[in-house]
Every structure is written in structure tokens, then in C-alpha cells.
Amino acid sequence: MAYRCRHCGNRTRFDVVDSVRRKRFHHYTLGGDLEIETEEILEQDIESITCRWCDRSDGIEEYTLD
């Protein structure tokens, strides 16, 4: 999924505020470093999307990349 601002045409820079519930496999090395090996998004709630170019949130559209 990608976003586009109807006001200025931006397709590359957005501030996205979301809440995510996820399941991750944590793998700790013997040295104590964490690696996330797999991650599954169980639930995602997008609270707001704001265009970084024109600072508007009332014209954001979703589209699929072909």
C-alpha cells in the first residue's frame, strides 16, 4: 500500500501514526544481542497520516503499486 496527497501530489514523504499489535520471534545471541527473525502484524490501526510536503491530512489517498 502506498499513499498520495491530492493537494500537492506527494507520493514519498508522510508522517504515519499507528498502533500495532504484533507477534515477533526474538533471538538473543550468547552475547546478549537481539535479532528479530520474524514478525507478523496481527492488528494495525492507522490513527493519522499527514503529508510532509504540505502538512495536510485531509487529502491523503491510498493506492497500490503496480
C-alpha positions as CSV (number, residue, x, y, z in Angstrom):
1,M,0.0,0.0,0.0
2,A,1.2,3.5,-0.8
3,Y,0.0,7.0,-0.2
4,R,-0.6,10.1,-2.3
5,C,-1.5,13.6,-1.3
6,R,-4.3,15.1,-3.5
7,H,-3.2,18.6,-2.6
8,C,0.4,18.7,-3.6
9,G,1.0,15.3,-5.4
10,N,3.5,14.0,-2.8
11,R,4.0,10.2,-3.0
12,T,7.1,9.8,-0.9
13,R,7.0,11.5,2.5
14,F,4.3,11.1,5.1
15,D,4.0,11.0,8.9
16,V,2.0,8.0,9.9
17,V,0.7,7.5,13.4
18,D,-0.4,3.9,14.1
19,S,-1.0,1.4,16.8
20,V,0.3,-2.1,16.1
21,R,-0.2,-5.5,17.7
22,R,2.4,-7.9,16.5
23,K,4.0,-11.3,17.1
24,R,7.8,-11.4,16.8
25,F,10.4,-14.1,17.2
26,H,13.2,-12.8,19.4
27,H,16.5,-14.5,19.0
28,Y,19.2,-13.4,21.6
29,T,22.8,-14.3,20.8
30,L,25.0,-15.6,23.5
31,G,26.5,-12.1,23.7
32,G,23.0,-10.7,24.5
33,D,22.3,-9.0,21.2
34,L,18.7,-9.2,20.0
35,E,17.7,-10.2,16.4
36,I,14.1,-10.1,15.3
37,E,13.9,-13.1,12.9
38,T,10.2,-13.0,12.0
39,E,7.4,-10.6,12.6
40,E,3.7,-11.0,12.0
41,I,1.3,-8.0,12.2
42,L,-1.8,-9.2,14.0
43,E,-3.6,-5.9,14.0
44,Q,-2.9,-2.4,12.8
45,D,-4.9,0.8,13.4
46,I,-3.8,3.9,11.4
47,E,-4.7,6.9,13.5
48,S,-3.5,9.7,11.2
49,I,-1.4,10.3,8.0
50,T,0.0,13.7,7.3
51,C,1.8,14.9,4.2
52,R,5.4,16.1,4.9
53,W,5.3,18.5,2.0
54,C,2.1,20.5,2.6
55,D,1.4,19.4,6.2
56,R,-2.2,18.4,5.4
57,S,-4.0,15.2,6.3
58,D,-7.4,15.8,4.6
59,G,-6.3,14.7,1.1
60,I,-4.4,11.5,1.6
61,E,-5.3,8.7,-0.7
62,E,-4.2,5.0,-0.6
63,Y,-3.2,3.3,-3.8
64,T,-1.5,0.0,-4.8
65,L,1.8,-0.1,-6.6
66,D,1.6,-1.9,-9.9
